[in-house]
């Protein structure tokens, strides 16, 4: 990932979220004008993300847990009345 900003840090970030290069002046300040050159790797066959592989599995799990909780709640209340 490349991040270029007028009012912040200009840098290169690798696939693990670590900054690999950063634009700084001689004093170490990131608020400087300049050019940061580097190489980036563009994947030719990108790996599928969890969402692309499994879809809305998180939303379906949340729905299932909610429905089960509602059924248990009404089941316990009905059992106590009987």
C-alpha positions in Angstrom: 0.0 0.0 0.0 1.2 3.5 -0.7 0.1 6.4 1.4 0.7 9.9 0.2 -0.7 12.9 2.1 -0.5 16.7 2.1 -0.8 16.9 5.9 0.6 13.6 7.2 2.9 10.7 6.7 4.0 9.6 3.2 5.0 6.0 3.3 5.0 2.5 1.9 3.2 -0.2 4.0 3.7 -3.9 3.4 1.1 -6.7 3.4 1.5 -7.1 7.2 0.7 -3.5 7.9 4.3 -2.5 8.7 5.8 0.7 7.4 8.8 -0.2 5.1 9.7 3.3 3.9 8.8 6.7 5.2 9.4 10.3 3.9 11.2 12.4 6.5 13.5 15.4 6.5 16.9 15.6 8.2 15.4 16.3 11.6 13.1 13.3 11.4 9.9 15.3 10.8 7.3 13.8 8.5 5.9 17.2 7.6 8.2 17.9 4.7 8.1 18.3 0.9 9.7 15.6 -1.1 9.5 12.4 -3.2 9.5 8.9 -1.9 10.5 6.3 -4.5 10.1 2.6 -4.0 9.0 -0.7 -5.5 5.7 -2.4 -4.8 4.7 -5.9 -5.7 1.4 -6.3 -7.6 0.1 -9.8 -7.2 -0.8 -11.4 -10.6 -3.1 -14.0 -8.9 -4.5 -12.3 -5.8 -5.4 -14.6 -2.9 -9.1 -14.6 -2.0 -10.1 -12.9 1.2 -12.1 -14.7 3.9 -15.2 -12.8 2.9 -14.8 -13.7 -0.8 -14.5 -17.4 0.2 -17.2 -17.6 2.8 -19.5 -14.7 2.2 -21.9 -13.5 4.9 -21.0 -16.3 7.4 -20.6 -13.8 10.3 -24.0 -12.3 9.7 -25.6 -15.7 9.4 -24.0 -16.8 12.6 -25.2 -13.7 14.4 -28.7 -14.3 13.1 -28.6 -17.9 14.2 -27.4 -17.0 17.7 -30.1 -14.4 18.1 -32.9 -16.7 17.0 -31.6 -19.5 19.3 -31.4 -17.0 22.2 -35.0 -15.8 21.5 -36.3 -19.4 21.4 -34.5 -20.3 24.6 -35.8 -17.2 26.3 -39.4 -17.9 25.4 -38.9 -21.6 26.2 -37.7 -20.8 29.7 -40.5 -18.3 30.3 -43.1 -20.9 29.1 -41.5 -23.6 31.2 -41.7 -21.5 34.3 -45.4 -20.7 33.8 -46.3 -24.4 33.4 
